[in-house]
Amino acid sequence: MNIGQKVLLELKQEITPTEYERYIKKLVYDTKRSRSNIAYFYAPNMIIAKWINTKYSDKIAHLFEIIDGVRPKVEIDVSTNDTNINNAKQKNTPTDKNQTKSTYLNSSFTFESFIVGSSNQFAFTTAKSVAEKPGKQYNPLFIYGGVGLGKTHLLQAIGNYNLMIGKKVIFTTLEQFMNTFTSHLRTQTMDRFRDKFRDCDLLLIDDIQFLSHKEGTQEEFFHTFNELYNANKQIVITSDRQPSKISGLVDRLKSRFEWGLMADIQPPGVETKIAIIQKKCEIDGIYLDKEIVHYIATHMGDNIREIEGTLIKLNALSSMFNQKITLDFAQNAIKDQIKEQKENISIDDILRIVSTELNVKPSDIKSKKRTQNIAEARRTAIYLARELTKNSMPQIAVYFGMKDHTAISHAMKKINEIIENNENFKVMLEELLNKIKTSQASQN
């Protein structure tokens, strides 16, 4: 049994039997092309390939690391039959030169496929500027923001742009950098390690926050950084937080990360999420009407990878059951994800954000006061509590000091009428939904 088969059997223990039979069981591990730093699998079609890549590629990579001690990049290719798979296995392994030049960039991550909104405009503009003039300005470029907001997309877009014009590009996650460092240190081949990461025009490092408390790797990365910087080679780094907030990072590295330009990516607004969903549907040939797109944009969180995974799931389920994607179909398909969000959000979270955004004291919202601004804030908080938490109407009534669930029912009816007739209020409500989900995600 090869290591790929062992990994898939381990994964079988951690997922539902249905998902294993429908998706994972159909994967074929390519022993010929795979190496310690990259694992190739074949899926029978694009739907299954995208579904596994979105939902399980990180988990598969983690299982490789547990079994073999090295975390590879996982590639899910498509093959329509066993003959194609066998033929593909016979392809020549890429030479070291080609590996160094491409470092397995995802060709779909381009500037053209990135949806720009107010939340990521600055990061997009600076990334494009760096791609067009590497090593000339904004060196290093440090892109930071929450999970699934597009940092890796921009990082690889820079790489793909320069790869097309013949530049040498090294793209690696910090975890892969550490594993490679440890491997070469153990085999006393550090010269080869330094050649690999210093012989390039652009070094792209994903998730630098994992450098925290890794003293030996920090020392080596410090010298790699200096070598490239002094040679006017472009360095681009991503992180989930800015350098000053990465604990366990030596001051001299924090200082160097701030030499160039720092660009943050904020969670997208509803309009940007809608545009992202529409673009993804266009690329993958998925048809969703406006009502479904709006539902996904307002009820899913801000992790764009999760949203893309949801679209792949909807398309896969629609294809399997030969059923049109309706609103009911979509709601049923993602109900577990919505349920999980509700379990993590409390009425206290909602009250705090509504109070801040509408400039009304929490004590006033929970009081008997009936002035217009307080009554509106109270109804809004009640509506959001009903939409975003698992609390029943009697439980919400107790929280807000109301007589019984009929008062909550009346408040819900009133706010639904306002939503129908007031577009500005509807937009404001959607933004509150977004802020609450974003706030909760940042706490987890």
PEFENUR-V10362 format. One record per backbone hydrogen bond with DSSP energy under -1.0 kcal/mol. NH is the residue of the N-H (numbers start at 1). CO is the residue of the C=O. If there is no record, write none. Layout:
<<NH;CO> <NH;CO>>
This chain:
<<6;2> <7;3> <8;4> <9;5> <10;6> <11;7> <12;8> <14;11> <20;16> <21;17> <22;18> <23;19> <24;19> <25;20> <26;23> <27;24> <28;42> <30;40> <34;30> <35;38> <39;73> <41;75> <42;28> <43;77> <49;45> <50;46> <51;47> <52;48> <53;49> <54;50> <55;51> <56;52> <60;56> <61;57> <62;58> <63;59> <64;60> <65;61> <66;62> <67;63> <68;64> <69;65> <73;37> <75;39> <77;41> <79;43> <85;81> <86;82> <87;83> <88;84> <89;85> <91;88> <99;95> <100;96> <101;97> <102;98> <103;99> <109;106> <110;108> <120;117> <121;117> <124;120> <125;121> <126;122> <127;123> <128;124> <129;125> <130;126> <131;127> <132;128> <133;129> <136;133> <141;235> <142;261> <143;237> <144;263> <145;239> <149;146> <154;150> <155;151> <156;152> <157;153> <158;154> <159;155> <160;156> <161;157> <162;158> <163;159> <164;160> <166;163> <167;162> <169;101> <170;202> <172;204> <174;206> <177;173> <178;174> <179;175> <180;176> <181;177> <182;178> <183;179> <184;180> <185;181> <186;182> <187;183> <189;184> <193;189> <194;190> <195;191> <196;192> <197;193> <198;194> <199;195> <200;198> <201;168> <202;168> <203;234> <204;170> <205;236> <206;172> <208;238> <210;207> <211;208> <212;209> <213;248> <214;211> <215;213> <218;214> <219;215> <220;216> <221;217> <222;218> <223;219> <224;220> <225;221> <226;222> <227;223> <228;224> <229;225> <230;226> <232;229> <233;228> <234;201> <236;203> <237;141> <238;205> <239;143> <245;242> <246;243> <254;250> <255;251> <256;252> <257;253> <259;256> <261;140> <263;142> <265;144> <266;119> <273;269> <274;270> <275;271> <276;272> <277;273> <278;274> <279;275> <280;276> <281;277> <282;278> <283;279> <284;280> <286;281> <293;289> <294;290> <295;291> <296;292> <297;293> <298;294> <299;295> <300;296> <304;148> <307;303> <308;304> <309;305> <310;306> <311;307> <312;308> <313;309> <314;310> <315;311> <316;312> <317;313> <318;314> <319;315> <320;316> <321;317> <323;318> <326;324> <330;326> <331;327> <332;328> <333;329> <334;330> <338;334> <339;335> <340;336> <341;337> <342;338> <343;339> <350;346> <351;347> <352;348> <353;349> <354;350> <355;351> <356;352> <357;353> <358;354> <360;355> <365;361> <366;362> <367;364> <375;371> <376;372> <377;373> <378;374> <379;375> <380;376> <381;377> <382;378> <383;379> <384;380> <385;381> <386;382> <387;383> <388;384> <389;385> <396;392> <397;393> <398;394> <399;395> <400;396> <401;398> <402;397> <407;404> <409;405> <410;406> <411;407> <412;408> <413;409> <414;410> <415;411> <416;412> <417;413> <418;414> <419;415> <420;416> <421;417> <422;418> <426;422> <427;423> <428;424> <429;425> <430;426> <431;427> <432;428> <433;429> <434;430> <435;431> <436;432> <437;433> <438;434> <439;435> <440;436> <441;437> <442;438>>
